[in-house]
Amino acid sequence: MAYELFAATGWRAPRRDFIAVIGFDELPAFSRLIKRGDVDFLERIANLFEDQEFSLDQVNQALDALLPLMHVMLHPDERLLLHKLIAVLSFASRRQLGLYGIAD
């Protein structure tokens, strides 16, 4: 089971840009990142059992909240997850699209 992330204009958009997959093995890193700050995006995206929708404004807010963590000393798996999430958010932001997470 995985959690698929894609960028699109809506749930039923004819074109969806698949970006990444989040797996259960990444949950420990999520838990540690969540403890490092109050980032709503992390708490929502860590719930791999619920579909999530993030507007472009929410994408940009999440990106602004996560970028400062680049300066923090992180465990290697936290750093890897942070890089993945920043890449996903940056892609959606650059394309001016919302971000969608689908529990698979």
Buried (B, 14 or more C-beta within 10 A) or exposed (E): EBBBBBBBBEEEBEEBBEBBEBEEEBEEBBEBBBEBEEBEBBEBBBEBEEEBBBEBEBBBBBBEBBEEBEEEEBEEBBBEBBEBBBEBBBBBBEBEBBBBBBEE
